[in-house]
Structure formats: structure tokens, C-alpha cells
Amino acid sequence: MLKKMFAAVLMTLSTAAIAVPFGSQSILVVEDGTGKVLLEKNANVVVPIASLTKLMTAMVVLDSKANMKEEISIDQDDVDTLKHSASRVPVGATLSRHDVLQLALMSSDNRAAASLARTYPGGPTAFAVAVNAKIKALGMHQTVIEEPTGLSPNNQSTAADLVKMAVAASRYPEISRITTDSKDVIQIKGRDVEYHNTNRLVGAKGWDIGLSKTGFTNEAGRCLIMRIKSAGKFATMILLNARANSVRAMDAVNIRRLLAAENGIEEPRVARTAATVKATAKAKRHKKAPVKASKRRRAN
């Protein structure tokens, strides 16, 4: 199961690095430009992908050349009736398509993503056709996306396929910009509302992030796509089905350290944010205690 992971580590990292534990079920880290696999674990296992789906939604919407200034009203049809996830975008709110895309990507709002598909040129059917065409064009042979939010467990893929999607998404300047905004203020029904990025590492000290998207449902666990720069090189990481935010965050921290070590650089221990310190403590607790079923309904 882990043979490719250990092969990559043995070839490039120190003995100390081999002992680093990873909590995500599937991991893939690929060096940008060369396509060199730096770390791999269960990269071809098909699993639900939750809101990582929204990167595909964004690409398809931008490919359509739809008017990004056009006003979109959030409709009752955009409300999540599958998971009953929370949203800070009320029904009846009218926003530009650009702002809706911002909310769908940065704060992973499900109503926003649903409205992008509903208002896609030609409607939801045309949106589904475009998604399937994009999946095929990117060579994502183990990927199925049935709806735009990721709430459905039928939206499934592999880390190997998702790295193709991530690389493609990073070529869209608007997606890269939005997903690396730590926060934004958007006017909702005449009131300024502040929204935050669902990835706490975005904007954190010591992190150079070029693309980011989180995901969570009970079926998918905690997921993350992130393009980071370490030791002067960019790499794209895919983390799937971590059991907690803290585990997902620590996997990202450890991967960044391994990337630095590969290039002969030892990261200073002091360059840790409050978020990563908290994540370390939580990750240690998760190793000792059995995982309890989450009651949280918010998907991101």
C-alpha cells in the first residue's frame, strides 16, 4: 500500500524524515514543472472529494466566458437539502457572478456553488456536460462529479486525478487569486459581511501558497489541495480523508518540512503559526483517543 511512498522518501529524504507519520488516507505531492512525484500514499484509491469539487465548478464557469459582472440571485433551489449545511448567504441575496465565485472558492459556500451551476449558460444540464468534458480533457479517468458543491458522496476521485485538476486550476489567475485571499468583505443585502478562507494556513506566517481548496463531508473526511512554494520550488499537494482539521494541517506542515529537507534546507522550528501550534497539540490528542462521529454538518 505504501511502497511508492517509501520509495520516493528513501530516494530523496533523510532517515529522520522517514519516521514522519501522515494521517491523511491518501497523499500525493508533485513537483510543479517536472511532474516528479515527491510523496505518494494511496494515490489511486477512489474516495469522495467533498468541496474540492468547487475547483472544477470554477474552471467550467470561467471557461464559459459568462459575464462575471452579471447579477445572480441566490434561489431556494440553491439551498442544501442533502446535508443541510450552513450558509451565510441568504436566499434572495443578489451578488455579481464574480462575488458568487469568490464565496464558492474562498469560503466554500455551497449555495454560491449551486447558483453558479444553476445560472450557467444553458442551465444545469449544460453545466453537467461541460464538467464531464473538462474531466475527460484533463485525463481524470477515475473521477465522477455529479453536482457542483461536493456535498454528494458520489463526487469521487483519486489523489492522482486531483493533482491534474489542481495543476489546471492553478493556470487560472482568478482561481489562484481567490483561493489565496485570506478574507474578503462582500455586500449582502446592503450590509458589508466579512468572509474568511476555509484554509487557516492561507495568509499564515511562513507559508507561500499559490492555490488552496479545502473539503469536508463525513464521507470524505478533511481534504486539502494546496500549491506551495518551499525552498524556491513549487509543489502541489493533495491530502484526502484526514480525520480532523488538526491532522490535515499537520500533514501539510510535515510535507513542507520534507520539501525543504529535500533541497538541503532545515526549516526553523520557530517559524510556526498559532494555527500550527494548535494543530500539533490536537494531532497528538487524536493519536491517543478513538475517533468519535462528528456532529458538525457544515461542509467545506
Secondary structure, DSSP 4 states (H G I P E B T S, - for coil): --HHHHHHHHHHS-HHHHT----SSEEEEEETTT--EEEEESTT--EE-GGGHHHHHHHHHHHTT--TTSEEE--GGGS-SSS----SS-TT-EEEHHHHHHHHHHS--HHHHHHHHHTSTTHHHHHHHHHHHHHHHTT-TT-B--SSSS-STT-EE-HHHHHHHHHHHTT-HHHHHHHT-SEEEEEETTEEEEEE-S-TTTT-TT--EEEEEEEEETTTEEEEEEEEEETTEEEEEEEEEESSHHHHHHHHHHHHHHHHHHTT-PPPTT---HHHHHHHHHHHHHHHSPPPPP------
